[in-house]
Amino acid sequence: MQSLPLGVSLRNGATPTCAVDDNRSSGTYKVADILLAAGRFLQSPSGQVVLWGGLVWLVLTGRIGIIFDSFLVLFAVVTIVPVAAMLGFRWWINRQLVQGTCPSCGASVTGLKGRAVNCAVCGNIVETENTGNFSVKDPSSATIDIDAKEID
C-alpha cells in the first residue's frame, strides 16, 4: 500500500484521481452553496473561534470602524438611491408629459411626447407630437356620420 501526504493511501500502485460532482459546471460552485458552507462553518466551534478572534483583532488594532463604515455606506445606498431614482423619474415624466385637447371632440387629453393615446370621449387615436401638439392619427376615423331617427 502506497502512502501519500494528507493521509491518502493507494492500493496496488493506483494513481490518485479526483472525482468531480456532475451537478457542478466545470468545478465552479454556486453562491448559495458557498453561503451554506460558510454558515455551517461559523456554527462550528472552530468557526466561532475564527469569528470572535477576528472581532477581537479588529477591536485591538482599531479597525472595527470598517464594520461601522460599511453599515453606514449600506444605509446611505439603501436610502439615497431610491430617492434619487424617484426624483429622476419625476423629472423625466415632467419633461415628457403633454396636456392638450383632442382635435376631434375638444376633450382634455394627456399623453407622452411622440406616443399615441386614445381619446377618452370620442375614442380616436390621438398622436402627441414632440412640440406638444395633438393630431388625429387616422383623419378618416375622426368623423362619425350618424343617421338619427326620431322615435315617438
C-alpha positions, 0 to 999 in steps of 0.5 A: 500500500502506497502512502501519500501526504494528507493521509491518502493511501493507494492500493496496488500502485493506483494513481490518485484521481479526483472525482468531480460532482456532475451537478457542478459546471466545470468545478465552479460552485454556486453562491448559495452553496458557498453561503451554506458552507460558510454558515455551517462553518461559523456554527462550528466551534472552530468557526466561532473561534475564527469569528470572535478572534477576528472581532477581537483583532479588529477591536485591538488594532482599531479597525472595527470602524470598517464594520461601522463604515460599511453599515453606514455606506449600506444605509446611505445606498439603501436610502439615497438611491431610491430617492434619487431614482424617484426624483429622476423619474419625476423629472423625466415624466415632467419633461415628457408629459403633454396636456392638450385637447383632442382635435376631434371632440375638444376633450382634455387629453394627456399623453407622452411626447411622440406616443399615441393615446386614445381619446377618452370621449370620442375614442380616436387615436390621438398622436402627441407630437414632440412640440406638444401638439395633438393630431388625429392619427387616422383623419378618416376615423375622426368623423362619425356620420350618424343617421338619427331617427326620431322615435315617438 
